[in-house]
Every structure is written in C-alpha cells, then in structure tokens.
C-alpha cells in the first residue's frame, strides 16, 4: 500500500485518514487500541501525527486490513515480533516503491 503524504513534521488526523482511505474515527479507535500510536496533541486537543506514527499506522493497516488480522492478533503480533516484522514491512514497502518507479520508467520508454 502506498500512502501519498507530503514530507512534514506533523500530520493532522484528517490528512492521515484521507491518505489511508478510512474514517477519522477508525484512526482514533486504533490510537486507543494500539500502544505504539501516540500522536502529540496541541492546546486544543487536536492530534498531530509524526512520521513515526504514520509508519506504525501503515503497519497496523497492513496487519488488520490487508492480512486480515483481528485486533487482538495484530496487538500480539506487534508485541512479539515488532522489530523483525516492522523491519520486513519497511523493506517490502521500499521494494514496492522501487517497482512502481521502474514501471513508470518503462512506460516512458
């Protein structure tokens, strides 16, 4: 899954929800369910997600929406194999980006 977000220090919950194609309520729900999501909040209480939060959200989205994990299964997977699984997920994402770039280059030839 490719998330199209500009390089920024903080992202609003609306931007994040739109990029993932989900409702903001789902993002807030996942924030309560998963300890790895800890967005900063400003004085008004608006959530500001960091690039690290986005990376964790991508992984949670992958587990729950793409691989069909239950919430409990995803939590267990994150706790037990977090470092290795997250590392593998990042490698797969980078390879998918390279693949899409190569396809674009091929189309231009």
Backbone as CSV, one residue per row, in Angstrom:
resi,resn,N_x,N_y,N_z,CA_x,CA_y,CA_z,C_x,C_y,C_z
1,UNK,0.841,-1.174,0.000,0.000,0.000,0.000,0.881,1.230,0.000
2,UNK,0.571,2.151,-0.889,1.333,3.391,-0.977,0.493,4.526,-0.400
3,UNK,1.051,5.188,0.596,0.382,6.325,1.231,0.977,7.598,0.649
4,UNK,0.129,8.457,0.132,0.601,9.679,-0.510,0.465,10.851,0.453
5,UNK,1.512,11.057,1.251,1.553,12.181,2.179,2.831,12.979,1.911
6,UNK,2.747,14.304,1.959,3.967,15.104,1.776,4.890,14.955,2.986
7,UNK,6.160,15.264,2.782,7.130,15.203,3.877,6.874,16.377,4.815
8,UNK,6.384,16.063,6.016,6.126,17.085,7.018,6.518,16.545,8.379
9,UNK,6.613,17.444,9.337,6.927,17.038,10.702,5.694,16.483,11.415
10,UNK,4.518,17.074,11.151,3.279,16.637,11.787,2.156,16.592,10.760
11,UNK,1.254,15.631,10.950,0.098,15.465,10.076,-1.171,15.529,10.917
12,UNK,-2.191,16.201,10.396,-3.486,16.262,11.075,-4.214,14.938,10.862
13,UNK,-5.133,14.632,11.747,-5.849,13.356,11.669,-6.659,13.253,10.375
14,UNK,-7.173,14.372,9.881,-7.923,14.365,8.624,-7.051,13.975,7.442
15,UNK,-5.822,14.506,7.412,-4.877,14.148,6.352,-4.555,12.658,6.380
16,UNK,-4.329,12.158,7.588,-3.963,10.760,7.760,-5.112,9.854,7.332
17,UNK,-6.311,10.176,7.774,-7.480,9.366,7.428,-7.713,9.361,5.916
18,UNK,-7.571,10.505,5.289,-7.759,10.593,3.839,-6.698,9.784,3.099
19,UNK,-5.462,9.840,3.564,-4.379,9.097,2.915,-4.608,7.586,3.006
20,UNK,-5.146,7.127,4.125,-5.399,5.700,4.308,-6.759,5.273,3.756
21,UNK,-7.617,6.239,3.444,-8.941,5.920,2.922,-9.874,5.360,3.982
22,UNK,-9.732,5.850,5.216,-10.576,5.400,6.323,-11.167,6.625,7.021
23,UNK,-12.085,6.391,7.937,-12.673,7.476,8.724,-11.721,7.880,9.848
24,UNK,-11.857,9.124,10.295,-11.028,9.592,11.407,-11.341,8.814,12.679
25,UNK,-12.588,8.340,12.794,-12.951,7.570,13.989,-12.150,6.274,14.085
26,UNK,-11.832,5.665,12.946,-11.024,4.443,12.966,-9.606,4.750,13.449
27,UNK,-9.061,5.871,13.017,-7.715,6.267,13.463,-7.730,6.490,14.976
28,UNK,-8.744,7.180,15.471,-8.845,7.408,16.921,-9.021,6.090,17.672
29,UNK,-9.809,5.172,17.118,-10.007,3.867,17.741,-8.690,3.098,17.811
30,UNK,-7.956,3.070,16.703,-6.664,2.371,16.692,-5.693,3.014,17.686
31,UNK,-5.782,4.333,17.831,-4.913,5.015,18.804,-5.172,4.480,20.216
32,UNK,-6.439,4.236,20.548,-6.773,3.699,21.871,-6.352,2.242,22.013
33,UNK,-6.454,1.486,20.933,-6.200,0.042,20.982,-4.709,-0.316,20.939
34,UNK,-3.918,0.439,20.207,-2.508,0.108,19.997,-1.608,1.099,20.744
35,UNK,-0.760,0.563,21.595,0.131,1.398,22.409,1.194,2.114,21.585
36,UNK,1.524,1.601,20.400,2.586,2.209,19.601,2.151,3.538,18.988
37,UNK,0.860,3.798,18.939,0.366,5.064,18.392,0.213,6.080,19.511
38,UNK,1.034,7.089,19.475,0.981,8.137,20.488,1.129,9.500,19.803
39,UNK,0.069,9.956,19.103,0.184,11.269,18.466,0.248,12.378,19.512
40,UNK,0.936,13.420,19.164,1.004,14.576,20.053,-0.320,15.338,19.931
41,UNK,-0.675,16.052,20.978,-1.891,16.862,20.946,-1.530,18.309,21.242
42,UNK,-2.146,19.226,20.488,-1.884,20.637,20.736,-2.800,21.141,21.845
43,UNK,-2.798,22.445,22.097,-3.578,23.019,23.197,-5.079,22.770,23.027
44,UNK,-5.544,22.710,21.793,-6.957,22.449,21.536,-7.303,20.967,21.652
45,UNK,-6.298,20.125,21.707,-6.539,18.686,21.776,-6.526,18.005,20.424
46,UNK,-6.156,18.747,19.372,-6.068,18.150,18.037,-4.854,17.237,17.954
47,UNK,-5.042,16.086,17.355,-3.959,15.114,17.219,-3.028,15.520,16.086
48,UNK,-1.732,15.399,16.337,-0.709,15.656,15.328,0.171,14.417,15.240
49,UNK,0.107,13.743,14.108,0.839,12.502,13.917,2.215,12.766,13.333
50,UNK,3.230,12.114,13.882,4.601,12.227,13.399,4.827,11.188,12.299
51,UNK,5.907,11.316,11.536,6.228,10.277,10.546,6.378,8.886,11.173
52,UNK,6.839,8.819,12.413,6.934,7.528,13.113,5.533,6.952,13.358
53,UNK,4.588,7.806,13.728,3.204,7.358,13.897,2.627,6.850,12.575
54,UNK,2.947,7.532,11.488,2.464,7.130,10.165,3.017,5.755,9.805
55,UNK,4.291,5.543,10.108,4.914,4.241,9.836,4.212,3.139,10.626
56,UNK,3.915,3.396,11.892,3.196,2.417,12.714,1.768,2.205,12.207
57,UNK,1.111,3.276,11.781,-0.232,3.152,11.225,-0.231,2.310,9.953
58,UNK,0.779,2.499,9.112,0.889,1.684,7.894,0.974,0.206,8.249
59,UNK,1.767,-0.105,9.269,1.941,-1.491,9.673,0.650,-2.056,10.255
60,UNK,-0.029,-1.272,11.087,-1.298,-1.715,11.661,-2.324,-1.903,10.545
61,UNK,-2.389,-0.971,9.616,-3.309,-1.079,8.485,-3.023,-2.354,7.695
62,UNK,-1.750,-2.610,7.454,-1.338,-3.808,6.717,-1.806,-5.070,7.433
63,UNK,-1.581,-5.123,8.741,-1.971,-6.316,9.500,-3.485,-6.508,9.522
64,UNK,-4.208,-5.440,9.813,-5.650,-5.559,10.023,-6.423,-5.604,8.705
65,UNK,-6.144,-4.689,7.806,-6.942,-4.566,6.584,-6.454,-5.464,5.456
66,UNK,-5.148,-5.600,5.294,-4.624,-6.356,4.163,-4.418,-7.829,4.489
67,UNK,-3.929,-8.126,5.684,-3.668,-9.524,6.037,-4.798,-10.152,6.834
68,UNK,-5.777,-9.362,7.273,-6.957,-9.883,7.927,-6.781,-10.281,9.382
69,UNK,-5.804,-9.709,10.065,-5.616,-9.989,11.486,-6.773,-9.399,12.278
70,UNK,-7.137,-10.040,13.377,-8.053,-9.422,14.326,-7.256,-8.375,15.095
71,UNK,-7.942,-7.519,15.827,-7.229,-6.512,16.612,-6.327,-7.175,17.650
72,UNK,-6.841,-8.209,18.303,-6.033,-8.920,19.303,-4.831,-9.593,18.647
73,UNK,-5.048,-10.182,17.478,-3.946,-10.825,16.755,-2.888,-9.821,16.338
74,UNK,-3.330,-8.653,15.884,-2.393,-7.610,15.477,-1.603,-7.097,16.683
75,UNK,-2.285,-6.938,17.831,-1.583,-6.490,19.048,-0.528,-7.504,19.452
76,UNK,-0.886,-8.780,19.429,0.054,-9.836,19.796,1.232,-9.855,18.841
77,UNK,0.935,-9.738,17.555,1.999,-9.735,16.542,2.946,-8.564,16.748
78,UNK,2.394,-7.406,17.057,3.230,-6.226,17.304,4.123,-6.418,18.529
79,UNK,3.583,-6.995,19.587,4.357,-7.173,20.815,5.451,-8.216,20.654
80,UNK,5.107,-9.343,20.037,6.054,-10.454,19.964,7.137,-10.247,18.916
81,UNK,6.742,-9.766,17.754,7.694,-9.709,16.653,7.840,-8.299,16.102
82,UNK,7.652,-7.300,16.930,7.599,-5.917,16.451,8.810,-5.514,15.631
83,UNK,9.970,-5.710,16.170,11.164,-5.215,15.490,11.377,-5.925,14.155
84,UNK,11.324,-7.243,14.148,11.567,-8.000,12.921,10.456,-7.788,11.904
85,UNK,9.214,-7.836,12.362,8.082,-7.684,11.448,8.047,-6.281,10.851
86,UNK,8.306,-5.275,11.659,8.304,-3.898,11.170,9.444,-3.688,10.178
87,UNK,10.585,-4.277,10.451,11.723,-4.175,9.547,11.386,-4.820,8.202
88,UNK,10.795,-6.012,8.224,10.393,-6.686,6.987,9.366,-5.863,6.232
89,UNK,8.428,-5.267,6.950,7.392,-4.457,6.328,8.001,-3.241,5.634
90,UNK,8.981,-2.600,6.268,9.648,-1.443,5.662,10.382,-1.842,4.398
91,UNK,11.044,-2.994,4.420,11.768,-3.471,3.241,10.795,-3.733,2.100
92,UNK,9.673,-4.365,2.393,8.668,-4.642,1.369,8.124,-3.346,0.790
93,UNK,7.854,-2.354,1.633,7.369,-1.057,1.142,8.369,-0.397,0.215
94,UNK,9.655,-0.438,0.584,10.684,0.169,-0.266,10.766,-0.547,-1.606
95,UNK,10.672,-1.871,-1.586,10.710,-2.632,-2.830,9.496,-2.330,-3.707
96,UNK,8.340,-2.157,-3.103,7.145,-1.803,-3.873,7.283,-0.418,-4.493
97,UNK,7.904,0.520,-3.770,8.143,1.855,-4.327,9.095,1.777,-5.517
98,UNK,10.154,0.994,-5.390,11.111,0.826,-6.483,10.409,0.207,-7.693
99,UNK,9.563,-0.791,-7.440,8.822,-1.449,-8.519,7.944,-0.452,-9.253
100,UNK,7.218,0.388,-8.511,6.334,1.359,-9.156,7.130,2.390,-9.959
101,UNK,8.290,2.777,-9.444,9.134,3.708,-10.186,9.665,3.074,-11.470
102,UNK,10.048,1.810,-11.401,10.531,1.117,-12.592,9.428,0.955,-13.634
103,UNK,8.215,0.714,-13.182,7.093,0.602,-14.111,6.842,1.931,-14.808
104,UNK,6.946,3.034,-14.057,6.782,4.366,-14.656,7.866,4.624,-15.692
105,UNK,9.103,4.247,-15.366,10.210,4.445,-16.314,9.962,3.626,-17.566
106,UNK,9.511,2.395,-17.415,9.240,1.524,-18.547,8.160,2.118,-19.436
107,UNK,7.135,2.726,-18.851,6.055,3.322,-19.625,6.539,4.529,-20.432
108,UNK,7.549,5.227,-19.922,8.064,6.406,-20.613,9.016,6.055,-21.748
109,UNK,9.493,4.821,-21.777,10.425,4.413,-22.835,9.739,4.164,-24.145
